[in-house]
Amino acid sequence: MSRLSVYHHSTADIPNKVLSHAEDIAATLAELGVRFERAGSTLPVSFEAESEEVVATCRAEVDTWMAQGGYLGVDVLRLDENDAQHTPTQAELLREHRLAGEWVLCVLAGRALLNLHVGGYLYALLCERDDRVVVPAGMAHWLDMGERGRLIALRVFTDSHGWCPDYVLQPANDLFPRLDD
């Protein structure tokens, strides 16, 4: 089940608010300009599938995002606890950063903690299968997939360069609980 925990910097170890109803999560995030929704149907993807196969399976949804939002690129973010080659990607995603364009996270399998840092608050969104999150351009964030995580997600970008992070000079990602804490 998806969950949104809201923390303030002054109490980084204790959330001020915890929400688990999709409507409440969507309303709270909408105040930040973030869109949260649950997909109407589950897309059948497998951890054994290659990235091209995942995109092909999700082609109708990807095409809809591209047409509706002016998105220009898509990639597959995947992590399997047995796949050591993704470790550098995890480290990069765990560093607080911004992206130049709006982007969408579509979780197809597994889970991840999307942390949105706005002002003195952190909005820690536990995303699970069928969650879709639209993050505005320039919003500071990081993605935690856990120590032994499993995740397959699509990232859809308005920036033609795709995922090009601008790392925050004084990141807050070490102040707050991680996915496995």
C-alpha positions in Angstrom: 0.0 0.0 0.0 1.3 3.5 -0.9 2.1 5.7 2.0 3.1 9.4 2.4 5.0 10.5 5.5 5.7 14.2 6.0 8.7 15.2 8.0 10.0 18.6 9.1 13.7 19.2 9.4 13.4 19.9 13.1 12.0 16.4 13.7 13.6 14.4 10.9 13.2 11.1 12.7 9.4 11.5 13.4 6.8 12.2 10.7 4.3 15.0 11.3 1.8 13.2 9.2 1.3 9.8 7.7 -1.3 9.1 5.0 -2.3 5.8 3.4 -5.4 6.7 1.4 -4.7 7.4 -2.2 -7.1 10.4 -2.2 -5.4 12.0 0.8 -1.9 11.4 -0.7 -3.0 12.9 -4.0 -4.5 16.0 -2.3 -1.5 16.6 -0.1 1.0 16.3 -3.0 -1.2 18.4 -5.3 -0.5 21.3 -2.9 3.1 21.0 -4.0 2.3 20.7 -7.7 2.9 17.0 -7.7 0.4 14.6 -9.2 -0.2 11.2 -7.7 -2.5 8.5 -9.1 -3.0 4.8 -9.2 -3.1 3.1 -12.6 -6.5 1.7 -13.6 -5.0 -1.6 -14.5 -1.8 -3.5 -13.8 0.7 -3.9 -16.6 2.2 -7.4 -16.8 6.0 -7.1 -16.4 8.6 -9.6 -15.3 11.9 -9.1 -13.6 13.3 -11.4 -16.3 12.2 -9.1 -19.1 14.7 -6.9 -20.9 14.2 -3.1 -20.8 13.0 -3.0 -24.4 10.4 -5.7 -23.6 9.2 -3.7 -20.6 8.8 -0.5 -22.7 7.0 -2.6 -25.4 4.6 -4.0 -22.8 3.8 -0.5 -21.6 3.8 1.1 -25.0 0.2 2.3 -24.9 0.7 4.0 -21.5 4.0 5.5 -22.6 2.4 6.9 -25.8 -0.4 8.4 -23.8 2.1 10.2 -21.5 4.1 11.4 -24.5 1.0 12.8 -26.3 -0.6 14.4 -23.2 2.4 15.9 -21.5 4.9 16.7 -24.2 7.2 14.1 -22.9 10.2 13.3 -25.1 12.0 10.3 -23.5 11.5 7.2 -21.5 13.8 4.8 -19.7 13.4 1.7 -17.5 14.7 1.8 -14.0 15.3 -1.7 -12.7 16.8 -3.2 -9.7 16.9 -6.8 -8.6 18.6 -7.7 -5.3 20.8 -10.2 -7.2 21.9 -7.7 -9.8 25.1 -5.9 -8.6 25.5 -3.9 -11.8 22.9 -1.4 -10.6 24.7 -0.5 -7.4 26.2 2.8 -8.8 22.7 3.8 -10.1 21.3 3.3 -6.6 24.0 5.6 -5.1 23.3 8.3 -7.7 19.6 8.1 -7.1 20.1 8.3 -3.3 21.8 11.7 -3.7 19.4 14.7 -3.5 19.1 16.2 -7.0 16.8 18.2 -9.3 15.9 17.6 -12.9 15.5 20.4 -15.5 12.2 19.1 -16.8 9.0 17.5 -15.4 9.2 13.8 -15.1 6.9 10.8 -14.3 7.7 7.8 -12.2 5.5 4.7 -13.1 6.1 1.8 -10.7 5.5 -1.4 -12.5 6.8 -4.0 -10.0 8.4 -3.7 -6.5 8.6 -0.6 -4.5 10.7 2.6 -3.9 10.6 5.6 -1.6 10.4 8.8 -3.5 11.6 11.6 -1.3 10.5 15.2 -2.3 12.3 18.0 -0.4 10.3 21.2 -0.4 11.2 24.0 1.9 11.8 22.7 5.4 9.7 19.6 4.7 10.3 16.1 3.3 7.4 14.3 1.7 8.5 10.6 1.7 6.2 8.7 -0.7 6.3 4.9 -0.6 5.5 4.0 -4.2 4.3 0.5 -5.1 3.1 -1.3 -8.1 0.6 0.8 -10.2 1.6 4.1 -8.6 2.2 7.1 -11.0 3.8 10.3 -9.8 4.4 13.4 -11.8 7.2 15.5 -10.4 7.5 19.2 -11.4 10.7 20.5 -13.0 13.3 21.7 -10.5 11.9 19.9 -7.4 14.6 18.5 -5.2 14.2 14.7 -4.6 15.9 11.4 -4.2 14.8 7.8 -4.8 15.5 5.0 -2.3 15.0 1.5 -3.5 16.2 -0.2 -0.2 19.2 -2.3 0.7 17.9 -5.4 -1.1 15.3 -3.8 -3.3 13.4 -5.0 -6.3 12.0 -2.5 -8.6 10.9 -2.1 -12.2 9.7 1.4 -13.1 9.4 3.7 -16.1 10.7 7.2 -16.0 9.2 9.5 -18.6 10.9 12.8 -19.2 10.0 16.2 -20.8 13.8 16.9 -21.1 15.1 15.2 -24.3 18.3 14.3 -22.4 16.4 12.1 -20.0 17.8 11.7 -16.5 20.5 14.4 -16.1 20.7 15.2 -12.3 21.7 18.5 -10.9 22.9 17.5 -7.4 22.0 19.7 -4.5 25.1 21.3 -2.9 23.9 20.8 0.7 21.7 17.7 0.5 19.3 16.7 3.2 19.0 13.0 2.2 21.1 11.8 5.2 18.9 13.6 7.7 15.8 11.4 7.1 14.9 7.7 7.5 15.7 5.4 4.6 13.3 2.9 3.1 14.6 0.1 5.3 14.7 2.0 8.5 
